[in-house]
Amino acid sequence: MSFKRLAPAVDKLIETLEQKADAFETLESLFEQQLDALRHREADALGPLAAKAQDCTDTIDDLRQTYRRQARLLIRLLELEQDDPSLDALIAGLKAQAPSSGVGPRLDQARAAVVERAESAQAANDTLQFALQYAAGLNHELLAAVQEAAADTDSRTYTADGTTQSGGGEHSLVNTIG
């Protein structure tokens, strides 16, 4: 098959990989924004940022599915025997059938950009996850301290005959039922 017929499909695959790399960069930015919101005690900003991050991961998943469809098409066009389309097999097939086209290095660059941005986004996600777990632990300790402080007070009630009696047990400041 001539490379002229493959070129549009290869260009679309490279475009999809570039979009995926950009989506990972956006996701990393959203993770960093959430971390900044935690640092500046802006708890109200976390919900919308988390929703945007979820939308971004949905976009990444859609792009992954698009990439797989495009790779399967190219593998069929190149007449390679492979059920699961891998970028390595595709690059090798393109280099073998169109060595002077230069698409192998372009695909390598696009793949490297996706991998680099995905790893960077994962590192930001790990940092955010640690910060959220730490904040949740501090919040739990603070609530426990407030609860314990409220339980330690000895309240007394005056009765009709002028004596005092215990205030009737512990009173919870926090609804532990939910």
N, C-alpha and C positions, 0 to 999 in steps of 0.2 A: 504494500500500500504506500502511496506517495505521502511524503511529509506534509504537503500542502493540504491534504485532506485531514491529517491529524492535527495540524497547527491550531485550529479553533478549539478543539477539545482540550488540547494541552494548555492553551491560554486560559480557558475557563477553569481548569484544575488549578493553575497557578493563582488565578484571581481568587478562587475559593480559599486556598491556603493563606493568601495574604489577608483576606477578610477574617479568617480564623485567628491569625496572629494579632490582628487589630482588636478582635474581641477579647483575647487573653490580656492584652494591654489595658483595655477598658476595665476588665474584671479586676486586675491588679490595682488599678486606680481606685476602684470602688472599695476594695479591701483596705487600702490605705486611708481613704476617707472615713471608713468606719472606725479605724484605729485612732485617727485624729479626733473623731467625735467622742470616743471613750476617754482620750487624754484630756479633752476640754469639758468633760462632764455634760455632754449634749446628748442625753439618752433619747430625746425625741427624734433626733436625726438618724438613729440606728435603724428604725423600722423601714423608712423609705429607702435608705441605702441598701438594706438587705433585700428588699423587693427588687431594686434595680439589679443587684448582683444575681438574683435568681433569674431575672429576665435575660441577663447576659449569659448565664450558663445554659439556658434554653437555646439561645442563639448559637452558642458553641456546639451544642448537641445537634442542632439542625444543620450546621455547617459540616459537622463530621459525617452526617448521613449523606449530604450532598457530595462531599469528597469521595465517599465510598462508591456512590453511584457513578460519578465521573471516572474514577479509577477503574471500575469494572468495565465501563464502556471502552476506555482506552486499551485495556487488556484484551478485550474481544477484538478491537480494531487491529491491534498488533498481532493477534492470533497467538497469544501466549496461553499456555495451559496452567491456569491458576484459578481456584475458586475464591480464595480470600485475597482481595487486591492489596498488595503491599506496595508502598512507594518505592522500596528498593528494587523489587521485581520490575516495576514499571519503568524506573530510571534505567535499569540494565537493558530492558527491551528497547527503549527509545535510543539508547546509545548504540545498540547493535544495529538497529534498523535505520537510524538517521544520525550517524555520528557527527556530521558537520553542522547539524541544525543548532547546536548550543542549548537545547532544552534541558539536557541533563544537568548542567550547572545551575540553570535557572530553577529547576525543581529542587535541587539540593539546597539552594539559598532559601527558597520558600519554606522548605521543610525545616531547615536550621532556625529560621525566624520563629516558626511555630513552636518548636521545641524549647527555644530559649525563653520565649515569652510565657509559655506554659509553666516552665520551671520557676520563673520569677513570680508568676501569679500564685503558684503553690507555696512558695516561701512566704509571700505576704499573707496567704490564707493561714498558714501554720502560726505566724506571729499573731494574727488576729484571734485565732482560736485560743491560743495560750492566754492572751489578754482578756478575752471574754470569760474563760474559766477562772482566771485569777479574780476578776471583778465579781463574778458570781460567788466565789468563795468568800471574798470580803463582805459582800452583801449578806451572805448567810451568817457570818460571824457577827456582824453588826446587829442583825435581827435577833440572834440568840442572846447577845449582850443586853439588848433592850428588854427582851422577854424576861431574862433572869433578873434584871434590875427591878422590873415591875413586880415580879413574884416575891422578891426579898423584902418588900415593904410590909411591915406589920400594921395593918389597919385595924383600928379599934372602933367599936360602936358603943355609944352610951345607951344604957337601957333606962327604962322608966324609973327604976329604983336608985339611979345614980351610979351604978357600977358600970364597968366596961367589959365587953366581951370581944372575942376575935371577930374580925370583919367578914368572916364567912368563906374563907378559902382564897385560892389564887384567881386572879382575873387576868386573862390573856389580852395583851395589846395587839396581838397579831392573830388574824383568823387562820388557824392552822388547817382548817377543813378545806379551804380553797375557795 
